[in-house]
Amino acid sequence: MALGAISTCGGAKGSTLPNHAIRTANLSHSSSFMPSGNVGALQFRLKVKKSVFRYQIFPLFMKEKGSLTPRTLVFAAQKESDESESGSSQSCIEDQMHMAPEYNDGSRDPDVEVASITLSEADLSQSAVQLGNQGNLLDKLKAVHLHILAMEQWNASRIKLCHRNYMASATNLIHYLALKCLDVEQLKEDLSSVGLLNLETINPCVIANLTAGIQMLENLKSYPLNIKENACGEISNKKSLDKQKKGEFIIDTMRKKASSNMKILLGPLADERTAHIMVTVGQEVTENETLITDILKSGATIIRINCAHGNPSIWSEIIRRVRRSSQMLEKPCRILMDLAGPKLRTGNMKAGPCVIKISPKKNACGDIMLPAQVWLCHKGANPPAGHISPDAILSIDGQKFLNKLQLGDTVRFRDARGKKRTLKICNRFPVFAGTAFMAECNRTAYVQSGTGLYIKGQKHKSSVGEVVDVPAVEQFVRLRVGDLLIISLDSSIEQDELTQPTVDAYRVTCPSSFLFDSVKPGEPIAFDDGKIWGVIQGTSASEIIVSITHASPRGTKLGAEKSINIPESNIRFEGLTTKDLMDLEFVAAHADMVGISFIRDVRDIVVLRAELEKRKLHNLGIVLKIETSSGFDKLPLLLLEAMKSPNPLGVMIARGDLAVECGWERLGDIQEEILSICSAAHVPVIWATQVLESLVKSGVPTRAELTDVANGRRASCIMLNKGKHIVDAVSTLDIILQGKSTKMKAELKPLVLSSHLF
């Protein structure tokens, strides 16, 4: 029996399967394929769909848009030598696995030689009889096993290119993808009905679980295996058997491999926690001496810095505080820095006036219910503790003024409109290097930098305090359905042009020329993680006109540094931007992991690997952020490419952009698929975006958020974004991850029956 050579793209020869140990199996009903009459030998060809499966793995049998392709055979070949594999991967393009496609009409790609199997009539009859019995789970499971091993053979050269640390994981990933492309729904039901094997949960160790299942079925047989059948039906090739004997693919070893990969990238887990907690921080931690310490005390083990915001001086201060607090608390903490990547964002807006509005709480009739709480502190003091939530914070330049304040004092001032207003001092708090006060304001006031404060009854200059460092008001445009928005490449537009409609249209800027080069009229466009949607009406070299189709009835704010997504456009981004390469130098010197944003293609990983190799960064952890449709579709190929380097590897499910790019309704399935793929590859996953968002921002979680976190325990790490109540959110998440909320066991009490029932 002979197998022809399978060639790869462009007519170049790929790996040649050897002429040895072939077994065939058909997982569909075999009775319709039984030969009639006398035949000496029949030749069966492998019928496959071309590029139907998302990962472009060579499927031997699979669904054809809902129906099972009937003429598909499964086979595996024992490989005698590896010589034919050498160099084969170079002849295949980067985003394809070795495959031998055939069209549904029976024609073949002229550049591809399809393998054929020649069977004798006796062999064919024996195989058909065995597999015609739908209840024969053993033969079906063996057929799946053979298909998976054949896939390993076809992709042997790709596996060999992986670093030795990832060789076993890459092989298991290939096994998982081979299983994924098969139609095994009926097999799943059959196995489930006898309680033998769950094909949905074997991702981390595919071949070991299948082998165990086959062994269990064989043990149940009341007679020994036929010697001829055993010789013809090898369930694994010699190389895979050798690997299993060496312990590379046994279940315990594969589980330890997954655990080891997680520890190397993210660090060991403490106590009974099931996953790490990552917290995104920014400049706010440099203005609060205790915030980082409080976050680490609450249970965070990883701090994330987004290089899209801030600068090296701010990042250095954040990292200094993290390292100091980690050492002081004796709590290990790692640092992840995300490169900004080629993400499209709205441009900066001209700063607004430095004024803050102080408003008491009023009822529907306008009567004051609660006065506004105003925090008064000296310049440079820390913000109030987490349990104190003032409506406004005023920094005062003048410690002497604060030293003279007493409980019950009344502070007078004129606001930005010249209105006379007062503050009633109601509480005193000790703070670092001074004292702070809480005051009440019963009338709406607009306070700006330079506003003078006076203690009622004291007219001396020494009793005057001056308000300083009032932050500039964030500028934005408020968009409603039907509005027109002009996106301009020119960042020199004056603020008045941005915030006010010009020719019935608002304006924002985008500094990236990629946007203007790629979009077309009629394509959808989204802003701020999908809070605002529109349709492109017209384009030019420097402007895009958008008609808003989705926004809040009262209008949705669109400000600076907000995301822009064009899910249907094929934007040609560069993998690592110039800014990314500059930031990579800083990351390599200060962080434990680097996050690669907006991965779209294998070429992005190739560029990244080259930059890491150039800098000799073999220990820097790599986190691939999956936030585009292309990144999701090519995830297995991205992982296999990244596995060529020894660097610790992880994946982040960036659900914000991913939902906008792929569609909200698909996010749940996409999330599950990413978890499954990474489980098969033994790659740790970071669960990110809007985790406990209501709790972080308002202090009260939603029930849906809590169940989301419970599902997130399957990941290796859960990430929280910054917010006012971030410390409380970390504490809540820590309790959930330690399993304390799941340790309560229902008590089964004896049933007491009333005597009148008898």
N, C-alpha and C positions, 0 to 999 in steps of 0.2 A: 504494500500500500504506500502511495506516495502523496506528498503534499507539495503543491506548487509554491513558488516564492511569492511572498506578499511585498509589493513595492509601495513606497510612500509617495508624497507629492512630487509633482514634476517629473514623474517617470523614474526617479532615482530609486534604486533597490533598497528595501528595508531588510528586516531580519528574515531569514529563511527558516521555516519550521522544519524540523528533522523528520525523517521517515521512521517513526518508531512509536509504538504503544498508543494507538488511537482508539477511542471509544466514542460511540455516537449515542445521542438521546434526543427525543422529541417530547417537549413538555406539553404540547397540545395533544388532542386525541389522535391516535396513530392509525386507527382503523381505515381511514380514508386514504392512507398512503400505502396500503398493502399492495404488493405487486400482483398482477394477474398473469397466468400463463407461465411458461418456462422462461426464465431469464438466467443468463449466466452470471452477469455482474451488472449492477446499477451504479451510476455515478450521480451523487447528490452535490449540489452547489449551495454555498452559504448565501441565504437570502437575507439582506439587511436593508434598513432604511438609510438613506444618505443624509447625514448631518441633521437628524431629527432630534436626537437626545441633546439636551443642553450642553453637556460636557464633551460632546463629540467623541465619546469612547466607542470603539467598535462593538456594536451589539450583535450577538449571534441570534438571539430571538427576543422580541419585545412587542409592545403594543404598536399598532398602526392606527393612530387616531381612534382609540377605543376598542379596536378589534385585534385579536391575536394573529400575527402573521403565521400561517399554518405550515409553511415549508421550511422551517428553520431547524437546523441541527446544532447540537452542542458538542464540542470536542475539545480534548486537551492532548498535548503531545509532550512526551518526555524528551528533554533536550540533552543531547550528548556533548555539545561543545558550545562555547560562548563566542567562537570566532566570528560567526556571522553577525553578531550583535554590534561588533565594534564599528563605531562611526555612523551607525544607522540614524541616530538622533539628529545628526547634522543635516541629513537630507530631508528632514521634515520641518515644516514651518513651526514657529514657536507655539501657536495656539491650537495645535492639533495633536491628538494621540495617533499611534499607528492604527490605521484602519484600512479596510478593504471594501469600499462602498459599491453597492449595486442598486440600480434603479428598480422601481416597482414593476416596470414593464418587462423586466428580464434583461435589459441591455446593461452593458458595463462601461465604466469609464475606460477609455482606451489606454490611459496611462497606468491603470491599476490591474494587476494580475490577481484574480480571485482564487483563493485556495479551494481545492476540490477534494472530495473523499470518495474513494472507490471501495465498494463493499460487495462481498459475495452474497448470493441469494440466502445462504444459510445464516450469515451474520445479520442480514437485514431482517429476516423473518424472526430470528431470536430476539433482536432488539425491539421489533414492533410488538411482539407478544408480551414482552416484559413491560413495556411502557404503555401498552394499550390499556392496562389495568389502572384505572384512576386511583385505586386505593394503595398502589405500591409506592409508599412514601420513600422507601429506601432508594429506589432507582431515581426518583425525581430529585431527591436531595443530592445524590451522586452526580446527577446531570448539572445541577447548579454548581456543585463543587468543581466539576471539570471546566465549566465555563469560566469560573473565576480564576482558575490556574492558567487557562489559556490566555486570559487578559494579562496576567502577570508576565507570561512569556512574551507577548507582543510589546509590552512596555518595559522589558528588562533593561534596555539601554537607557531609558529615562530614569529608572530607579537607580541605576549605577552612577548616574551623574550627581545624585544627592549625597550630601555629606554623611559620613558613617554614623553620626549621631541620629540621623533621620532616616536611615535606610529601612529599618523595620516599619516605621510609621508611614513612609511613602508607599511601601508595599501594601500595607493594610488599607491605605486610602484607595489604591487601585482595586483591591478586593471589594471594598465597599461600593465603588462606582460601578464595578462589573455587576454586582448584585442589584444595584439601583436601576440599571437599565433593563432588567428582566421583568417580565410579567409573571409575578409569583403570588398573585392575590389568592388563587385557589390553593396553592401550596401553603400559604400562611394559614388559611382556614383549616386545612387538613392537619397541619402540625398543631394548631391551637386546640383542635377538637380532641386530640389525644394528650394534650398537656406536655408536649415534648420540647418544643423550641419556639421562641418568639423571634422572628426575623426582624422585628422592629427595634430590638434592643441589643443587637450583636455588633453594632458599629465599631466599638473599640478593639474587637478581636474577632473578625469575621471568620477567617479560615479555621481558627481553633474551635469556635462554636459549631460550625458546620461539621467538622471532623468528629466532635463529641456527639453530635446528633446522629451521624452515620454510625458511629461505634455503638451507640445505644440501640439503634434499630437492628444492627447486625447481631447484637447480643440477645435480642428478643427472638431471633429466628431459631427454630427448633432443629435446624440441620446445618451442617457446615457449608461454607460457600463453595460453589463449584470451582474447581481449580482453573478450568478454561475461562470461566467468566472472570475470575479474579485476575488472570493474566491479561485478559482483553480489557478489563475495566479498571485500570489503575485509578484510584481516587486522588492521587497526587503524584506529581513528577518527583524524580529522585532528589532534585535540589530542594523542593519544598519539604520533603520528608527529612532531609538532612537538617534543614533549619529547625524543624519541629523537634528533632532529637536533641539539638543543641539548646533548646529552650527559648528560641527567638520568638515563637508564635504561640506559646501556651498562654492561656487566659491570664494567669497571675502575672506573667512577665509583661504582657501588653498593658495591663492596668497599672503596673508600677512605672512603665514608660510614660504613660499619660500623666501620672502624678509627678514624676520627676521633671517633665517638661514644664509643668505648672510652677513647681517650686523654683526651678532655675530662672524663669522669667519674672514671676511675681513675688517669690519668697515663700517661706513655709507658713502654713496656717496655724494660728494659735487657738488654744482651748478647743471647744467643740464646734467652732465655726465651719460652715460649709463653703464659704467663698470670701475673697478679699473685698474690702471696701475702698473704692477710689473716690477722691473728692477733687473737683476742679476748683482752683483758686486763682485769684488775680491780684490786682494792686491793693484791694481792700485789706489783705492780710498784712501789708506793710504799714497800715495805719492803725493796726490793733495789735498790741503787744501779746495778747493772750489767745488770739483766735486760733492760730496753728496749734498751740498747746491743747486748747479745748477740743479741737477736731481729732487730734491723735488720742487724747484721753477717752473720747467717746467711741473709739474703735476703728478709725481709719488707718489703713496700712500702706496706702499709696496716694501720693499727691500728684495731680495732673496740672500742667501749665500749658496753655494754648499759645503758641508762638504767633498766632494771628493778632494777638493783643499784647500791648506792653513793649518793652525793649530790654536789652541785656542788663541794664542797671536794675530794673525792677525784678527781673528773673533772678538775678544774683542775690538780691535781698530776700526774696521768697525762699530760695534754696538754703540760704544761710540760716534762716529761722527754722526751717524744717529740720535741717541737720542738728541744730542746737536742741530743739525740743525733743527730737527722737533720742538723742543721747541722754538728755536730762531725765526723760521718762523711762529710759531703757526699753523703748518700744521700737523695733525695727520699722523703717518706713522707706519705701522706694519712690523714685521720682520718674514720672513719664512726661516727656515734652513732645507735644504734637507740632509737627511742621505745618505751616499754614496751607501749603499745597496750592494748586491752581484754582481754588474756590472763587466763584464769582460773588462779589459783595457790592452793596451800594457804597458810594464814596463818602468821604467826610463832608460834614456840613459846617458852615460857619458857626462858631460858638454863639449861643444866645446870651441874654443879660444875666449877670450874676445876682440873682434874686431868688428868694425862697418864700413860698406862700404858707402862712400859718392859718389853719382853719379849724374852728371849734366844730364839734359834731352837732348837727341840727336835725329836728324832726321834719315831717312833711309840711308843717305850717311855718317853718323857718325859725322856730323857737330853739334856743340853745339847750341841748341835752347834757353835753359834757364839754368842758373847756378843753382847748388844745394843750397837750403836754409838750413843754419846750425844755430841752436839755441845755444848760449853760455850763460851759467848761472853758478852761484856758486853752490858748492856741497850742496845738500839738498834742493835746491829751487824747487818750484812747476813747473810742466810742463806748457807749454804755454797755453793760453786760447783757447777755442774751435774754434774760428774764425781764429786762426793762425795755419798753417799746415806746419811745417818745415820738410825737408827730413831727418834730423838727429839732435839729441840733444846731446850736449857735456857738461858734468859737469866739472867745473874747480875748482881745489883745490888751492885757492889763491885769496882772495877778492881784494888784492892790485893790482893784475894784471888787474882785471876787472875795478877797479876804474880809472886806467890810460888810458883805452881805449877811443878813441874818434871816432866820425863818420868820415869815410874816411880812418881810419888807415888800414894798411895791416899787417896781422898776418902770420908769417912764421912757418913752422914745417916740419919734416921728417916723412913720414907715416911708416907703418909696413914693407914696402918693401925697405925703405931707400930713397924713392923718395921725392924730394923737392916739397912742395905744399904750397899754400897761401890761406888765407881767407880775403875777403874784407868786413870791417864793414860797413853796410848800414843802420842800424836802431837801436834805443835804446828803451827799454821798462822798466817801473818800475815794480818790482815784490816784493813779500813779503821779507822784510829785505834785500833789495839790488836792483841791476840793472841787466837786461839781455840784450843781443845784438843779432841781426840777421845779419849773415854774408853770403857772397856768395862764392861758390867754383866752379871754372871753369874747374877743371880737376878731374878725378876719384882718390879718396884717400881711404886708409884703415887705420883707426885710432884705436889704442888700448890703454888700460890703461897704464899710464906712459909716454905717448907722451908729449914732451915739446913744449909749444907755446911761440913765441917771437914776440914782436912788432918791426916791421921793423924800423931801425934807432936807436933802443935802445938796448944796449949790456949789461946793468946792470942786476944783478941777480934779483933785485926787479921787473923787468918787465917780469919775466918768470912765466908762468902758466902751471900747469900739469893736463892733462886729467885723470879723475878717474871714477870709477864705470861704465865702459863700460860693458853692459850685455853680458853674454856668448851666442855664436851663438847656436841657437836651432838645434840639430842634428836630422837627419831623414834618411830614406831610400827612394829612388825614384823608384817606382814600375811601370812596364809596362806589358801589356798583354803578357803572355807566360813566365814571370819570375817565378822562384821558390822562395818561402819564407819559412824559417824554424822558427817556433815559439818554443822557448825553455823555460823550467821552471827555468833554471839556470840563475840568475840575475847577475852573476859574469863575464859574457862575456865581453871581452875588446871592446872598442868602434871601433877599427879598424876592428874587426870581424863583427860588426853590419853594418857599413856603406859601406863596400866593399864586393863584391860577394865572397863567399867562396864555392868552388866546384860548381860554377855556381848558387849559391843561396845566397839570403840576409838573415839576421837574426834579429829577434826582440825577446823580452822576454814577458812573461805573468806570474805574480806572483801567479795566482789562479790555484790550482790543479784541481778544478772542470772541467776546460776546457779539460784537458788531460784525465780525467776519463770518459768523456761522449761522445766525438765525434767519428765518424766512417768514414772510407774512402768513398768518393762519396758524402758526405754532403756538401752543400754550406756554405761559411763563408764570413762575411762582416766586413770591417774595417772603422772606422771614419764615422759613420752614413751612411754607404752605398756608400761612395765615391770610395771604392775599394772592388771588389768581387773576390772570388776564390773558388776553389774546393779542398777539402782535399784529398790528394793522399796517405798519409800513416800516421800512428800514433804509438807512443810508450808511455812509462810511463812518459817521460820527453821531448818529441819532437813531433811536428806536421809538416808535409810537406804539403805546400799549393801551388797549381798552380794558378797563377793570371789569371782571365778570363775577368775582366773589370777594366779599368783604363783609365786615359787621354792618348791620343796619344803621348804626350810629357812626360808622366810619372806623377804619383800622389804621393805626399809626404805622408809618414807614419811616424809619430813621436811618442814621449812618451805620455802616458795618453790618447790615442785614443781608442774609443770603439771597442769592438769585439762582433759580433752577430753571433750565429749559429741557425737560425730560425727553422731548422728541427730536432734539437737535443733536447732530453729530459734531460736537465741538472738539477740535484738535488741540488738546492741551499738551503742554510739555510735562513730562513726569515729575521732575523736580525743578522748581523755579530758581531763579538767581537768589532770591531771598532765602529759599529753603537751603541752598548750599551754604550760604553764609551762616544761617542759624544752626546748621548741622555741626559746624565747628564748635559752637557754644554747647550744644547738646552733648556732643561727645566728651567734652571736658567736665560737665557738671551733672548729667542725668544718668539714670540706669537704663532707660528705655526711650526709644524714639517712635512716635506715631507717624505713619505715612498716610497723609490724607488724600482722598479722591483717587485711589488706585483704580485704574481702568483696564490696564493691559499688562501682559507679561513683560513688555518692553520697559514699563515703569520699574519692575523689580530688577531687571537686568541693569538699568542705570543705577539703581540704589545699591546693588551688590558691588558694582564697579567703584562707586564712591566710598563704600565702607572698606573695600579691599585697599583702595588707594591710601586710606588713613589708618590701615591696620586695626580696624575696629571689629575684632572678632568676638568680643564679649558684650557689645552693646545690644540690648534686647530690641527686637523689631516688632512693632504692632501694626498690622495691616488694617486700615480702617475701611470697612466695606460700606460705602454710602452711595454707590451708583449702580445702575442696572448692569452695566458692563462688568463692574467688579464682582457682582454677585454671579453672573453667568459664567465667569471664568475663574471662580474661586479655586477649584481643584488645581488648575494650571498655575495659578498664582502661588499656591502653597508649594507645589512641586518645584517651582523655580526658586522660591525663597529657601527651600530645604537644601539647596546646593551650597549654602553658606552655613558655617557652624553656629551663627548667632542664635540666641534664644528667640523663639518665634511665638507670636500670638495674633489674635484677630479681634477687632472691635466691631460690634454691630452698632453702627452709627444710625440709629433709627430715625433721626430727624430728616436728613437729606434722603435716606433710603426710601422712606415712605413717599416723599414727594417725587422721587425719580421713578419708582416702580409702581406706585399706586397704593393708596391707603388700604384698600380691600385686600391687597396681596401681602401686606406686611407680616401678618401672623404666619402664613405659610413660608415666606422667605426666611423669617427668623428661625423657624423650626429646621429648615433645610440647612442653614448655616451652622446651627448647633450640631446637626447630624454629621455634616461633612468634617467639621473640626474635631468632633469626637472620634471619627474614623482615622483622622490624621494625628490624633493625640496632641492637638494644638489647643492651648487654653483660650477661652473666649471671654471678652469683656462685654457686659450687657450695659448699654448706655442710652442716654437721651430720655428726658422727662421721667426719670425714676423718682417717685415720691415728690413730684414737682409741687403739688398743692401744699404738702407738708413743708417743703423747703421755703416756699414763698409766703404762705399764710399761717403756718403752724398747725394746720388741720389736714390730715391725709384723706383721700377718698378711698372707698372700699375697693374700687378697681385698681388703684395704685398698690394697695396692700397685696392683692392677689397677683399683680404683676411681679412684685418683688418675690413672692413665694415661688412663682415660675422661674424667676431669675436665679434661684438657688442651683439650677442645673449648670449655670455658667461658673467660670472660675473666679470672676470678679464682677461686681456691680458698681457702676459709677454714678455719683451724684453731682449735679451742677450747683454752682454757688447760689446762695440766697440768704435772706434775712434770718431764717431759722435752720441754717445748715447744721448746727451742732445738735439740735433736737432730732433732725432727720438721720444723722449718723448714729445716734443712740438707738433710735427705733429700728433702723436697719440692722444694727449689731445684734439686737435682741432676736430679730427674726432669723438671722443667719446662724446664730448659736443654737437654734432649734428650741429655745425656751418656750416659744408659743405653741410648739407641737408636742410637748412632752406630757400634756394632760391626757390621761387615758379615761375613756368612758367606763364608768363602773356599772357592771351588770348586777342589778339587785334581784333577789328572788321574787318571783311573781306570787303574790298572795291572792288566792281565790276566795271569794266570799262563799260562805256555807250555803247560801240560798241558791247558788248555781247548781247544786247537786240535788 
